[in-house]
Amino acid sequence: MWDHFDLLAPIYELVIRPRKPEKLLSLMKMDPASQILDVGGGTGRISQFFAAAGYRVVVADISQRMLTKALEKDGLAAVCAPSEQMPFQDETFCCTIMVDAFHHVADQKQTALELWRLLKPGGRLIIEEPDPRLVAVKLVALAEKLALMRSHFSSPEKIGGYFHFPSARVTVQAEEPNAFIIVDKA
């Protein structure tokens, strides 16, 4: 299958500029020695800031070319794997993040199950996604469909609904144009 991100890897951070993840850092509430999994983390454009703050970070993505760019950054480890089937043992990570990538996965429900499986008790999962109820995001979704990307934008409530486990506490915070779906594992 043709991968848009393999093609975009050399110029990705020129088009989608790295930005400091202050909001994510404020939501994480994790010890800096914690191990973080960045699913769909591509070039490590967000994870590089966590590594610089002392976190141990693993970037997971299906695009080998994006991961090659991630490995050029200090402090990042990388694994090439689909979000639906990650090569880690149960309850490996204190914190898992997924920034602007959930709409790109092939199977959102299976991805949610996998993200939950990898999270340690007491851990936190943060999914940052564009909110498809906004007109600007609808235009992005249309552009991605026209580019033949497999994108499927879901509402924050639908994403949160995938985590209907007894020990899950789900909260949603809107910060246009994005929403943060925060899942705590008791």
Secondary structure by P-SEA (a helix, b strand, c coil): ccccccccccccccccccccaaaaaaaacccccbbbbbccccccccaaaaaaaccbbbbbcccaaaaaaaaacccbbbbbccccccccccccccbbbbcccccccccaaaaaaaaaaaccccbbbbbbbcccccaaaaaaaaaaaaacccbbbbcaaaaaaccccccbbbbbbbcccbbbbbbbcc
